[in-house]
């Protein structure tokens, strides 16, 4: 996971601010590090050089692997609180995003359990045939083409009517 810190001309980004942002990002978004390619943190001053109630803004853009970028932003009076609020929003957003995609449990290495049916050993020969017939009937789901069942039958009949090569 690559972390980039960007700012506008009113905020001076020095080494201490960069280290603080990188530490906070790795602390709060570290569990998603394998699934993310890049995290961009944009720091800006909303009012320019004037002071105000919510003066500092932090926008965080995260790029998950093989997905569109997602972003979260927050405004506060101090830059540290704006960064913490935006990272909290991003953490909740990523938990929802990866949870909905179904990737969080598979990537975490959760054990997959399989259920086996108990089969009785005592069967008559006729019962085996009936069970086999039932299994075959259950295993073949009805597949419909996007055009519907009628069109599928028409195309199937045309294919059978084609001359053999």
DSSP file (Angstrom, degrees, kcal/mol; ACC not computed):
  #  RESIDUE AA STRUCTURE BP1 BP2  ACC     N-H-->O    O-->H-N    N-H-->O    O-->H-N    TCO  KAPPA ALPHA  PHI   PSI    X-CA   Y-CA   Z-CA
    1    1 A X              0   0    0      0, 0.0     2,-0.4     0, 0.0    37,-0.2   0.000 360.0 360.0 360.0 123.7    0.0    0.0    0.0
    2    2 A X  E     -a   38   0A   0     35,-1.9    37,-3.3     2,-0.0     2,-0.5  -0.808 360.0-155.3 -98.2 134.5    1.5    3.3   -1.1
    3    3 A X  E     -a   39   0A   0     -2,-0.4     2,-0.4    35,-0.2    37,-0.2  -0.946  10.7-175.2-115.0 124.3    0.7    6.4    0.9
    4    4 A X  E     -a   40   0A   0     35,-2.9    37,-3.0    -2,-0.5     2,-0.5  -0.955   9.9-157.7-119.3 137.7    0.8    9.9   -0.8
    5    5 A X  E     +a   41   0A   0     -2,-0.4     2,-0.3    35,-0.2    37,-0.2  -0.966  17.2 175.5-116.4 120.2    0.3   13.2    1.1
    6    6 A X  E     +a   42   0A   0     35,-3.5    37,-2.9    -2,-0.5     2,-0.3  -0.881   1.3 176.4-121.2 153.5   -0.8   16.2   -1.0
    7    7 A X  E     -a   43   0A   0     -2,-0.3    37,-0.2    35,-0.2     2,-0.1  -0.965  28.2-109.3-149.1 166.0   -1.7   19.7    0.0
    8    8 A X    >   -     0   0    0     35,-1.3     3,-0.9    -2,-0.3    35,-0.0  -0.246  49.3 -88.3 -86.3-175.5   -2.7   23.1   -1.4
    9    9 A X  T 3  S+     0   0    0      1,-0.2    35,-0.1    -2,-0.1    -1,-0.1   0.656 120.9  61.2 -72.7 -14.7   -0.4   26.1   -1.3
   10   10 A X  T 3  S+     0   0    0     35,-0.1     2,-0.5     1,-0.1    -1,-0.2   0.685  95.5  66.4 -86.3 -17.1   -1.6   27.3    2.1
   11   11 A X  S <  S-     0   0    0     -3,-0.9     2,-0.7    32,-0.2    -1,-0.1  -0.911  73.5-145.3-110.4 126.1   -0.5   24.2    4.1
   12   12 A X        -     0   0    0     -2,-0.5     2,-0.8    -5,-0.0     5,-0.1  -0.790  11.3-154.8 -89.9 117.1    3.2   23.4    4.4
   13   13 A X        +     0   0    0     -2,-0.7     2,-0.2     4,-0.1    -6,-0.1  -0.829  22.7 171.1 -95.1 111.3    3.7   19.7    4.4
   14   14 A X     >  -     0   0    0     -2,-0.8     4,-2.1     1,-0.0     5,-0.2  -0.477  49.6 -88.9-108.8-175.8    6.9   18.9    6.2
   15   15 A X  H  > S+     0   0    0      1,-0.2     4,-2.5     2,-0.2     5,-0.2   0.856 123.5  53.5 -64.7 -36.9    8.5   15.5    7.3
   16   16 A X  H  > S+     0   0    0      2,-0.2     4,-2.2     1,-0.2    -1,-0.2   0.911 110.4  46.1 -68.5 -40.7    6.7   15.5   10.7
   17   17 A X  H  > S+     0   0    0      2,-0.2     4,-2.5     1,-0.2    -2,-0.2   0.899 113.1  50.5 -66.4 -40.2    3.2   16.0    9.2
   18   18 A X  H  X S+     0   0    0     -4,-2.1     4,-2.6     2,-0.2    -2,-0.2   0.919 111.3  47.7 -63.0 -44.3    4.0   13.3    6.6
   19   19 A X  H  X S+     0   0    0     -4,-2.5     4,-2.5     2,-0.2    -2,-0.2   0.900 111.7  51.1 -63.6 -40.7    5.1   10.9    9.2
   20   20 A X  H  X S+     0   0    0     -4,-2.2     4,-2.4     2,-0.2    -2,-0.2   0.937 112.4  45.5 -61.4 -47.2    2.0   11.6   11.3
   21   21 A X  H  X S+     0   0    0     -4,-2.5     4,-2.6     1,-0.2     5,-0.2   0.923 114.0  48.6 -63.7 -44.8   -0.3   11.0    8.3
   22   22 A X  H  X S+     0   0    0     -4,-2.6     4,-2.4     1,-0.2    -1,-0.2   0.888 112.0  49.6 -63.6 -38.9    1.5    7.8    7.3
   23   23 A X  H  X S+     0   0    0     -4,-2.5     4,-2.0     2,-0.2    -1,-0.2   0.921 113.1  46.1 -66.1 -43.4    1.4    6.5   10.9
   24   24 A X  H  X S+     0   0    0     -4,-2.4     4,-2.6     2,-0.2     5,-0.3   0.903 113.3  49.6 -66.2 -41.1   -2.4    7.2   11.2
   25   25 A X  H  X S+     0   0    0     -4,-2.6     4,-2.8     1,-0.2    -2,-0.2   0.938 113.6  45.0 -63.8 -46.0   -3.2    5.7    7.9
   26   26 A X  H  X S+     0   0    0     -4,-2.4     4,-0.5    -5,-0.2    -1,-0.2   0.836 114.5  50.4 -68.5 -30.5   -1.2    2.5    8.6
   27   27 A X  H  < S+     0   0    0     -4,-2.0    -2,-0.2    -5,-0.2    -1,-0.2   0.931 122.1  29.5 -71.2 -45.6   -2.8    2.3   12.1
   28   28 A X  H  < S+     0   0    0     -4,-2.6     3,-0.2     1,-0.2    -2,-0.2   0.813 132.4  31.7 -87.9 -31.3   -6.4    2.7   11.0
   29   29 A X  H >< S+     0   0    0     -4,-2.8     3,-1.2    -5,-0.3    -3,-0.2   0.222  85.6 107.5-110.1  14.2   -6.3    1.2    7.5
   30   30 A X  G >< S+     0   0    0     -4,-0.5     3,-1.4     1,-0.3     4,-0.3   0.810  71.8  60.7 -63.8 -31.6   -3.6   -1.4    8.1
   31   31 A X  G 3  S+     0   0    0      1,-0.3    -1,-0.3    -3,-0.2     3,-0.2   0.705 107.1  47.0 -72.2 -16.5   -6.0   -4.4    8.1
   32   32 A X  G X> S+     0   0    0     -3,-1.2     3,-1.0     1,-0.1     4,-0.9   0.309  79.8 108.1 -99.6   7.5   -6.9   -3.5    4.5
   33   33 A X  T <4 S+     0   0    0     -3,-1.4     3,-0.5     1,-0.3    -1,-0.1   0.818  75.4  53.2 -59.0 -35.0   -3.3   -3.0    3.3
   34   34 A X  T 34 S+     0   0    0     -4,-0.3    -1,-0.3    -3,-0.2    -2,-0.1   0.831 112.2  45.2 -68.9 -31.4   -3.3   -6.2    1.2
   35   35 A X  T <4 S+     0   0    0     -3,-1.0    30,-2.7    -4,-0.1     2,-0.4   0.543 103.1  76.4 -91.1  -8.5   -6.4   -5.2   -0.7
   36   36 A X  E  <  - B   0  64A   0     -4,-0.9    28,-0.2    -3,-0.5     3,-0.1  -0.830  50.0-172.9-109.1 142.1   -5.4   -1.6   -1.3
   37   37 A X  E    S+     0   0A   0     26,-2.8   -35,-1.9    -2,-0.4     2,-0.3   0.817  72.6   4.1 -95.5 -39.7   -2.9   -0.3   -3.9
   38   38 A X  E     -aB   2  63A   0     25,-1.0    25,-2.7   -37,-0.2     2,-0.4  -1.000  50.4-159.5-151.1 146.1   -2.7    3.4   -3.0
   39   39 A X  E     -aB   3  62A   0    -37,-3.3   -35,-2.9    -2,-0.3     2,-0.5  -0.993  14.0-166.5-124.6 122.0   -4.0    5.8   -0.4
   40   40 A X  E     -aB   4  61A   0     21,-3.2    21,-2.9    -2,-0.4     2,-0.5  -0.938   2.1-163.8-111.5 129.4   -3.9    9.5   -1.2
   41   41 A X  E     -aB   5  60A   0    -37,-3.0   -35,-3.5    -2,-0.5     2,-0.6  -0.957   3.9-166.0-114.2 118.3   -4.4   12.1    1.5
   42   42 A X  E     -aB   6  59A   0     17,-3.3    17,-2.7    -2,-0.5     2,-0.4  -0.923   4.4-167.7-108.1 118.4   -5.3   15.7    0.3
   43   43 A X  E     +aB   7  58A   0    -37,-2.9   -35,-1.3    -2,-0.6     2,-0.3  -0.880  15.4 163.3-106.6 134.3   -5.0   18.4    2.9
   44   44 A X  E     - B   0  57A   0     13,-2.5    13,-2.8    -2,-0.4     2,-0.6  -0.975  38.7-124.8-148.3 162.0   -6.4   21.8    2.3
   45   45 A X  E >   - B   0  56A   0     -2,-0.3     3,-0.6    11,-0.2    11,-0.2  -0.948  20.0-159.0-108.2 117.7   -7.4   25.1    4.0
   46   46 A X  T 3  S+     0   0    0      9,-3.0    -1,-0.2    -2,-0.6    10,-0.1   0.924  88.5  34.5 -67.1 -47.5  -11.0   25.9    3.2
   47   47 A X  T >  S-     0   0    0      8,-0.5     3,-1.2     1,-0.3     2,-0.5   0.329 101.5-131.3 -92.3   7.4  -11.0   29.6    3.9
   48   48 A X  T <  S-     0   0    0     -3,-0.6    -1,-0.3     1,-0.2    -2,-0.1  -0.677  77.0 -16.6  77.5-126.9   -7.4   30.3    2.8
   49   49 A X  T 3  S+     0   0    0     -2,-0.5    -1,-0.2    -3,-0.1     2,-0.1   0.447 114.0 101.5 -95.2   0.6   -5.6   32.3    5.4
   50   50 A X  S <  S-     0   0    0     -3,-1.2     2,-0.3     5,-0.1    -3,-0.2  -0.466  71.8-123.7 -77.8 156.3   -8.7   33.4    7.3
   51   51 A X        +     0   0    0     -2,-0.1     2,-0.3    -4,-0.0     3,-0.1  -0.747  40.7 151.1 -99.8 151.3   -9.7   31.6   10.5
   52   52 A X        -     0   0    0     -2,-0.3     3,-0.5     1,-0.1    -5,-0.0  -0.922  55.6 -83.9-161.8-175.4  -13.1   30.0   10.9
   53   53 A X  S    S+     0   0    0      1,-0.3     2,-0.7    -2,-0.3    -1,-0.1   0.971 122.1  21.0 -70.4 -54.4  -15.0   27.3   12.7
   54   54 A X  S    S+     0   0    0      1,-0.2    -1,-0.3    23,-0.1    23,-0.2  -0.812  79.6 147.9-115.1  90.8  -14.2   24.4   10.2
   55   55 A X        +     0   0    0     -2,-0.7    -9,-3.0    -3,-0.5    -8,-0.5   0.821  48.2  64.6 -96.4 -35.7  -11.1   25.7    8.5
   56   56 A X  E     -BC  45  76A   0     20,-2.7    20,-2.3   -11,-0.2     2,-0.4  -0.722  60.7-165.5 -99.5 142.0   -9.1   22.6    7.7
   57   57 A X  E     -BC  44  75A   0    -13,-2.8   -13,-2.5    -2,-0.3     2,-0.4  -0.979   6.1-168.1-128.7 138.6  -10.2   19.9    5.3
   58   58 A X  E     -BC  43  74A   0     16,-2.6    16,-2.0    -2,-0.4     2,-0.5  -0.992   3.7-172.5-126.7 123.0   -8.9   16.3    4.8
   59   59 A X  E     -BC  42  73A   0    -17,-2.7   -17,-3.3    -2,-0.4     2,-0.5  -0.971   5.9-163.8-115.4 126.0   -9.9   14.3    1.7
   60   60 A X  E     -BC  41  72A   0     12,-3.4    12,-2.2    -2,-0.5     2,-0.5  -0.947   3.6-170.5-114.8 125.5   -8.8   10.6    1.6
   61   61 A X  E     -BC  40  71A   0    -21,-2.9   -21,-3.2    -2,-0.5     2,-0.4  -0.968   5.4-169.3-116.6 124.7   -8.9    8.7   -1.6
   62   62 A X  E     -BC  39  70A   0      8,-3.2     8,-2.6    -2,-0.5     2,-0.7  -0.930  10.5-153.9-117.3 136.1   -8.3    5.0   -1.5
   63   63 A X  E     -B   38   0A   0    -25,-2.7   -26,-2.8    -2,-0.4   -25,-1.0  -0.878  12.1-158.9-112.7 100.6   -7.8    2.8   -4.5
   64   64 A X  E >   -B   36   0A   0     -2,-0.7     3,-1.3     4,-0.5   -28,-0.2  -0.424  35.5 -91.8 -71.2 152.5   -8.8   -0.9   -3.9
   65   65 A X  T 3  S-     0   0    0    -30,-2.7    -1,-0.1     1,-0.3     3,-0.1  -0.469 107.0  -0.6 -65.9 132.0   -7.3   -3.5   -6.2
   66   66 A X  T 3  S+     0   0    0     -2,-0.2     2,-0.3     1,-0.2    -1,-0.3   0.787 118.8  88.5  59.2  33.6   -9.6   -4.2   -9.2
   67   67 A X  S <  S-     0   0    0     -3,-1.3    -1,-0.2     3,-0.0     2,-0.1  -0.955  83.9 -85.3-149.3 167.4  -12.2   -1.7   -8.1
   68   68 A X        -     0   0    0     -2,-0.3    -4,-0.5     1,-0.1     2,-0.1  -0.391  54.5 -95.1 -72.1 153.1  -13.1    2.0   -8.5
   69   69 A X        -     0   0    0     -6,-0.2     2,-0.3    -2,-0.1    -6,-0.2  -0.381  37.3-155.8 -67.8 148.1  -11.5    4.5   -6.1
   70   70 A X  E     -C   62   0A   0     -8,-2.6    -8,-3.2    -3,-0.1     2,-0.3  -0.917   9.7-165.6-122.1 152.0  -13.5    5.5   -3.0
   71   71 A X  E     -C   61   0A   0     -2,-0.3     2,-0.3   -10,-0.2   -10,-0.2  -0.953  12.9-174.3-140.3 157.4  -13.1    8.7   -1.0
   72   72 A X  E     -C   60   0A   0    -12,-2.2   -12,-3.4    -2,-0.3     2,-0.3  -0.987  10.3-169.4-146.5 145.8  -14.1   10.3    2.3
   73   73 A X  E     -C   59   0A   0     -2,-0.3     2,-0.3   -14,-0.2   -14,-0.2  -0.943   5.3-175.3-138.1 160.1  -13.6   13.8    3.6
   74   74 A X  E     -C   58   0A   0    -16,-2.0   -16,-2.6    -2,-0.3     2,-0.4  -0.990  12.0-148.7-151.8 151.0  -13.9   15.7    6.9
   75   75 A X  E     +C   57   0A   0     -2,-0.3     2,-0.3   -18,-0.2   -18,-0.2  -0.966  27.1 151.0-123.2 141.2  -13.6   19.3    8.0
   76   76 A X  E     -C   56   0A   0    -20,-2.3   -20,-2.7    -2,-0.4   -21,-0.3  -0.924  54.6-103.6-154.3 176.3  -12.4   20.5   11.5
   77   77 A X  S    S+     0   0    0     -2,-0.3     2,-0.3   -23,-0.2   -25,-0.1   0.815 105.9  43.9 -78.7 -30.3  -10.7   23.3   13.2
   78   78 A X  S  > S-     0   0    0      1,-0.1     4,-1.8   -22,-0.1     5,-0.1  -0.880  79.2-130.9-116.9 149.6   -7.3   21.4   13.5
   79   79 A X  H  > S+     0   0    0     -2,-0.3     4,-2.3     1,-0.2     5,-0.2   0.876 105.5  55.6 -65.9 -38.9   -5.6   19.4   10.9
   80   80 A X  H  > S+     0   0    0      1,-0.2     4,-2.3     2,-0.2    -1,-0.2   0.906 109.4  46.0 -63.0 -41.7   -5.1   16.4   13.2
   81   81 A X  H  > S+     0   0    0      2,-0.2     4,-2.4     1,-0.2    -1,-0.2   0.869 111.2  52.6 -70.9 -34.0   -8.7   16.1   14.0
   82   82 A X  H  X S+     0   0    0     -4,-1.8     4,-2.2     2,-0.2    -2,-0.2   0.898 110.7  48.2 -64.9 -40.0   -9.7   16.4   10.4
   83   83 A X  H  X S+     0   0    0     -4,-2.3     4,-2.4     2,-0.2    -2,-0.2   0.923 112.4  48.4 -65.8 -44.8   -7.3   13.6    9.5
   84   84 A X  H  X S+     0   0    0     -4,-2.3     4,-2.1     2,-0.2    -2,-0.2   0.907 112.7  48.0 -63.3 -42.0   -8.7   11.4   12.3
   85   85 A X  H  X S+     0   0    0     -4,-2.4     4,-2.1     2,-0.2    -1,-0.2   0.919 113.0  47.4 -65.9 -42.6  -12.3   12.0   11.3
   86   86 A X  H  X S+     0   0    0     -4,-2.2     4,-2.3     1,-0.2    -2,-0.2   0.888 112.2  49.9 -66.8 -38.3  -11.7   11.3    7.6
   87   87 A X  H  X S+     0   0    0     -4,-2.4     4,-2.4     2,-0.2    -1,-0.2   0.866 108.7  52.9 -68.3 -35.3   -9.7    8.1    8.4
   88   88 A X  H  X S+     0   0    0     -4,-2.1     4,-2.0     2,-0.2    -2,-0.2   0.918 110.6  47.3 -63.1 -43.2  -12.6    6.9   10.7
   89   89 A X  H  X S+     0   0    0     -4,-2.1     4,-2.4     1,-0.2    -2,-0.2   0.915 112.8  49.4 -62.1 -42.9  -15.1    7.5    7.9
   90   90 A X  H  X S+     0   0    0     -4,-2.3     4,-2.7     2,-0.2     5,-0.2   0.884 107.9  53.8 -66.1 -38.3  -12.8    5.7    5.4
   91   91 A X  H  X S+     0   0    0     -4,-2.4     4,-2.0     2,-0.2    -1,-0.2   0.925 112.2  43.9 -62.2 -45.1  -12.3    2.7    7.8
   92   92 A X  H  X S+     0   0    0     -4,-2.0     4,-2.0     2,-0.2    -2,-0.2   0.890 113.4  52.1 -66.2 -39.1  -16.1    2.3    8.1
   93   93 A X  H  X S+     0   0    0     -4,-2.4     4,-2.8     1,-0.2    -2,-0.2   0.912 110.9  46.6 -64.3 -43.1  -16.5    2.7    4.4
   94   94 A X  H  X S+     0   0    0     -4,-2.7     4,-2.9     2,-0.2     5,-0.4   0.868 109.1  54.6 -69.2 -35.9  -13.9    0.0    3.5
   95   95 A X  H  X S+     0   0    0     -4,-2.0     4,-1.5    -5,-0.2    -1,-0.2   0.920 114.0  41.8 -62.6 -41.6  -15.4   -2.4    6.1
   96   96 A X  H  X S+     0   0    0     -4,-2.0     4,-2.6     2,-0.2     5,-0.2   0.917 115.0  51.4 -67.8 -43.9  -18.7   -2.0    4.4
   97   97 A X  H  X S+     0   0    0     -4,-2.8     4,-1.8     1,-0.2    -2,-0.2   0.942 116.0  38.4 -61.2 -51.0  -17.2   -2.1    0.9
   98   98 A X  H  X>S+     0   0    0     -4,-2.9     5,-1.7     1,-0.2     6,-1.3   0.801 115.5  54.7 -73.9 -27.7  -15.2   -5.3    1.4
   99   99 A X  H  <5S+     0   0    0     -4,-1.5     3,-0.5    -5,-0.4    -2,-0.2   0.906 110.2  45.5 -69.5 -40.7  -18.0   -6.9    3.4
  100  100 A X  H  <5S+     0   0    0     -4,-2.6    -2,-0.2     1,-0.2    -1,-0.2   0.859 109.8  54.7 -69.8 -35.4  -20.5   -6.3    0.7
  101  101 A X  H  <5S-     0   0    0     -4,-1.8    -1,-0.2    -5,-0.2    -2,-0.2   0.661 108.8-126.4 -72.6 -14.4  -18.1   -7.6   -2.0
  102  102 A X  T  X5S+     0   0    0     -4,-0.6     4,-0.5    -3,-0.5    -3,-0.2   0.692  79.5 113.6  78.5  17.8  -17.7  -10.8    0.0
  103  103 A X  H  >< +     0   0    0     -5,-1.7     4,-2.3    -6,-0.2     5,-0.2   0.656  53.2  74.7 -95.9 -16.4  -14.0  -10.4    0.1
  104  104 A X  H  > S+     0   0    0     -6,-1.3     4,-1.2     1,-0.2    -1,-0.1   0.909 101.7  38.3 -69.2 -41.6  -13.4   -9.8    3.7
  105  105 A X  H  4>S+     0   0    0     -7,-0.2     5,-1.8     2,-0.2     4,-0.5   0.875 117.7  49.4 -77.4 -35.7  -13.9  -13.4    5.0
  106  106 A X  H ><5S+     0   0    0     -4,-0.5     3,-0.7     1,-0.2    -2,-0.2   0.892 113.9  45.5 -69.8 -38.1  -12.2  -15.1    2.0
  107  107 A X  H 3<5S+     0   0    0     -4,-2.3    -1,-0.2     1,-0.2    -2,-0.2   0.802 105.7  60.6 -75.1 -27.6   -9.2  -12.9    2.2
  108  108 A X  T 3<5S-     0   0    0     -4,-1.2    -1,-0.2    -5,-0.2    -2,-0.2   0.597 112.7-116.4 -76.2  -9.3   -8.9  -13.3    6.0
  109  109 A X  T < 5 +     0   0    0     -3,-0.7    -3,-0.2    -4,-0.5     2,-0.1   0.840  46.1 178.6  79.8  33.7   -8.4  -17.0    5.6
  110  110 A X      < -     0   0    0     -5,-1.8    -1,-0.2     1,-0.1     2,-0.1  -0.452  36.6-102.4 -68.4 140.7  -11.6  -18.1    7.4
  111  111 A X        -     0   0    0     -2,-0.1     2,-0.6     1,-0.1    -1,-0.1  -0.386  29.1-137.7 -68.2 140.7  -12.1  -21.8    7.4
  112  112 A X        -     0   0    0     -2,-0.1     2,-0.4    -3,-0.1    -1,-0.1  -0.871  17.1-154.2 -99.8 124.9  -14.6  -23.2    4.9
  113  113 A X        -     0   0    0     -2,-0.6     2,-0.4     2,-0.0     0, 0.0  -0.797   4.5-159.4-101.9 140.9  -16.8  -25.9    6.3
  114  114 A X        -     0   0    0     -2,-0.4     2,-0.5     2,-0.0    -2,-0.0  -0.919   8.9-142.0-117.5 146.3  -18.5  -28.5    4.2
  115  115 A X        -     0   0    0     -2,-0.4     2,-0.4     2,-0.0    -2,-0.0  -0.925  13.5-161.2-110.2 126.5  -21.5  -30.6    5.2
  116  116 A X        -     0   0    0     -2,-0.5     2,-0.3     0, 0.0    -2,-0.0  -0.867  17.4-126.1-107.2 140.9  -21.7  -34.2    4.2
  117  117 A X        -     0   0    0     -2,-0.4     2,-0.4     1,-0.1    -2,-0.0  -0.628  25.0-116.9 -83.8 142.5  -24.9  -36.2    4.1
  118  118 A X        -     0   0    0     -2,-0.3     2,-0.5     1,-0.0    -1,-0.1  -0.665  30.4-160.2 -78.9 128.2  -25.1  -39.4    6.0
  119  119 A X        -     0   0    0     -2,-0.4     2,-0.2     2,-0.0    -1,-0.0  -0.936  13.3-130.9-114.1 129.3  -25.6  -42.3    3.7
  120  120 A X        -     0   0    0     -2,-0.5     0, 0.0     1,-0.1     0, 0.0  -0.557   7.2-145.0 -78.9 143.8  -27.0  -45.6    5.0
  121  121 A X  S    S+     0   0    0     -2,-0.2     2,-0.9     1,-0.1    -1,-0.1   0.776  79.0  81.1 -78.3 -28.0  -25.0  -48.7    3.9
  122  122 A X        +     0   0    0      2,-0.0     2,-0.4     0, 0.0    -1,-0.1  -0.709  58.3 144.4 -90.0 106.9  -28.1  -51.0    3.6
  123  123 A X        -     0   0    0     -2,-0.9     2,-0.2     4,-0.0    -2,-0.0  -0.985  43.9-127.1-137.9 149.3  -29.8  -50.5    0.3
  124  124 A X     >  -     0   0    0     -2,-0.4     4,-1.6     1,-0.1     3,-0.3  -0.602  32.5-110.4 -88.2 158.8  -31.5  -52.7   -2.1
  125  125 A X  H  > S+     0   0    0      1,-0.2     4,-1.6    -2,-0.2     5,-0.1   0.871 119.6  52.1 -58.0 -37.5  -30.5  -52.7   -5.8
  126  126 A X  H  > S+     0   0    0      1,-0.2     4,-2.0     2,-0.2    -1,-0.2   0.865 105.7  54.6 -66.8 -34.7  -33.7  -51.0   -6.8
  127  127 A X  H  > S+     0   0    0     -3,-0.3     4,-2.5     1,-0.2    -1,-0.2   0.855 104.2  55.0 -67.8 -34.4  -33.2  -48.3   -4.2
  128  128 A X  H  X S+     0   0    0     -4,-1.6     4,-2.8     2,-0.2    -1,-0.2   0.926 107.9  48.6 -64.0 -43.9  -29.8  -47.4   -5.7
  129  129 A X  H  X S+     0   0    0     -4,-1.6     4,-2.5     2,-0.2    -2,-0.2   0.916 112.5  48.2 -63.2 -42.0  -31.3  -46.9   -9.1
  130  130 A X  H  X S+     0   0    0     -4,-2.0     4,-2.4     2,-0.2    -1,-0.2   0.911 112.7  48.4 -64.4 -41.6  -34.0  -44.7   -7.8
  131  131 A X  H  X S+     0   0    0     -4,-2.5     4,-2.4     2,-0.2    -2,-0.2   0.904 111.7  50.0 -65.3 -40.2  -31.5  -42.7   -5.8
  132  132 A X  H  X S+     0   0    0     -4,-2.8     4,-2.2     2,-0.2    -2,-0.2   0.899 110.7  49.4 -64.9 -40.1  -29.3  -42.3   -8.8
  133  133 A X  H  X S+     0   0    0     -4,-2.5     4,-2.1     1,-0.2    -2,-0.2   0.909 111.2  49.4 -65.1 -41.3  -32.2  -41.2  -10.9
  134  134 A X  H  X S+     0   0    0     -4,-2.4     4,-2.0     1,-0.2    -2,-0.2   0.902 109.8  51.6 -64.6 -40.4  -33.2  -38.6   -8.3
  135  135 A X  H  X S+     0   0    0     -4,-2.4     4,-2.5     1,-0.2    -2,-0.2   0.915 109.7  49.1 -63.5 -42.7  -29.6  -37.3   -8.1
  136  136 A X  H  X S+     0   0    0     -4,-2.2     4,-1.3     1,-0.2    -1,-0.2   0.907 111.1  49.9 -63.6 -41.2  -29.4  -36.8  -11.8
  137  137 A X  H  < S+     0   0    0     -4,-2.1    -1,-0.2     1,-0.2    -2,-0.2   0.866 114.1  45.2 -66.5 -35.0  -32.7  -35.0  -11.9
  138  138 A X  H  < S+     0   0    0     -4,-2.0    -2,-0.2     1,-0.2    -1,-0.2   0.859 108.9  55.7 -76.3 -35.4  -31.6  -32.7   -9.0
  139  139 A X  H  < S+     0   0    0     -4,-2.5     2,-1.0    -5,-0.2    -1,-0.2   0.767  93.4  74.4 -71.9 -25.5  -28.1  -32.0  -10.5
  140  140 A X     <  -     0   0    0     -4,-1.3     2,-0.1    -5,-0.2    -1,-0.1  -0.743  69.9-165.7 -94.0  98.0  -29.4  -30.7  -13.8
  141  141 A X        -     0   0    0     -2,-1.0     2,-0.6     1,-0.1    -3,-0.0  -0.490  31.2-102.7 -77.3 153.4  -30.8  -27.3  -13.3
  142  142 A X        -     0   0    0     -2,-0.1     2,-0.5     1,-0.0    -1,-0.1  -0.644  37.9-156.3 -76.7 120.5  -33.0  -25.8  -16.1
  143  143 A X        -     0   0    0     -2,-0.6     2,-0.4     6,-0.0    -1,-0.0  -0.878   6.5-164.0-103.8 127.2  -30.9  -23.3  -17.9
  144  144 A X        -     0   0    0     -2,-0.5     5,-0.1     8,-0.0     2,-0.1  -0.863  16.9-126.6-108.7 142.8  -32.6  -20.6  -19.8
  145  145 A X    >   -     0   0    0     -2,-0.4     3,-1.3     3,-0.3     7,-0.1  -0.380  31.6-105.8 -77.6 165.0  -31.1  -18.4  -22.5
  146  146 A X  T 3  S+     0   0    0      1,-0.3    -1,-0.1    -2,-0.1     3,-0.1   0.778 122.2  55.2 -62.3 -24.1  -31.3  -14.6  -22.2
  147  147 A X  T 3  S-     0   0    0      1,-0.3    -1,-0.3     2,-0.0     4,-0.2   0.595 119.6-104.3 -85.0 -10.4  -33.9  -14.7  -24.9
  148  148 A X    <>  -     0   0    0     -3,-1.3     4,-1.4     1,-0.1    -3,-0.3  -0.381  37.9 -67.5 109.7 170.6  -36.1  -17.1  -23.1
  149  149 A X  H  > S+     0   0    0      1,-0.2     4,-1.8     2,-0.2    -1,-0.1   0.819 124.1  58.5 -69.7 -30.9  -36.9  -20.8  -23.4
  150  150 A X  H  > S+     0   0    0      1,-0.2     4,-1.7     2,-0.2    -1,-0.2   0.938 107.2  45.5 -66.6 -46.5  -38.7  -20.6  -26.7
  151  151 A X  H  > S+     0   0    0     -4,-0.2     4,-2.6     1,-0.2     5,-0.3   0.878 108.9  56.9 -63.1 -38.4  -35.8  -19.1  -28.6
  152  152 A X  H  X S+     0   0    0     -4,-1.4     4,-2.2     1,-0.2    -1,-0.2   0.914 106.8  49.0 -61.6 -41.8  -33.4  -21.6  -27.1
  153  153 A X  H  X S+     0   0    0     -4,-1.8     4,-2.1     2,-0.2    -1,-0.2   0.875 110.0  51.9 -64.5 -37.2  -35.5  -24.4  -28.5
  154  154 A X  H  X S+     0   0    0     -4,-1.7     4,-2.1     2,-0.2    -2,-0.2   0.940 112.0  44.7 -65.0 -47.1  -35.6  -22.9  -31.9
  155  155 A X  H  X S+     0   0    0     -4,-2.6     4,-2.2     1,-0.2    -1,-0.2   0.863 111.2  54.0 -67.1 -34.7  -31.8  -22.5  -32.1
  156  156 A X  H  X S+     0   0    0     -4,-2.2     4,-1.7    -5,-0.3    -1,-0.2   0.913 109.2  48.5 -64.4 -41.8  -31.3  -26.0  -30.7
  157  157 A X  H  X S+     0   0    0     -4,-2.1     4,-1.4     1,-0.2    -2,-0.2   0.886 110.2  51.9 -66.0 -38.9  -33.5  -27.4  -33.5
  158  158 A X  H  X S+     0   0    0     -4,-2.1     4,-0.8     1,-0.2    -1,-0.2   0.902 107.4  52.5 -64.3 -40.0  -31.6  -25.4  -36.1
  159  159 A X  H >< S+     0   0    0     -4,-2.2     3,-0.7     1,-0.2    -1,-0.2   0.891 108.7  50.1 -63.4 -38.5  -28.3  -26.7  -34.9
  160  160 A X  H 3< S+     0   0    0     -4,-1.7    -1,-0.2     1,-0.2    -2,-0.2   0.818 108.8  53.3 -68.7 -28.8  -29.5  -30.3  -35.2
  161  161 A X  H 3< S+     0   0    0     -4,-1.4    -1,-0.2    -5,-0.1    -2,-0.2   0.605  83.5 110.2 -82.7 -12.0  -30.7  -29.6  -38.7
  162  162 A X  S << S-     0   0    0     -4,-0.8     2,-0.1    -3,-0.7    -3,-0.0  -0.284  80.9-100.5 -61.8 148.4  -27.4  -28.3  -39.9
  163  163 A X        -     0   0    0      1,-0.1     2,-0.2     2,-0.0    -1,-0.1  -0.454  37.0-115.6 -71.3 144.8  -25.6  -30.6  -42.4
  164  164 A X              0   0    0     -2,-0.1    -1,-0.1     1,-0.1    -3,-0.0  -0.558 360.0 360.0 -78.8 141.7  -22.8  -32.7  -40.9
  165  165 A X              0   0    0     -2,-0.2    -1,-0.1     0, 0.0    -2,-0.0   0.413 360.0 360.0 -97.8 360.0  -19.3  -32.0  -42.1
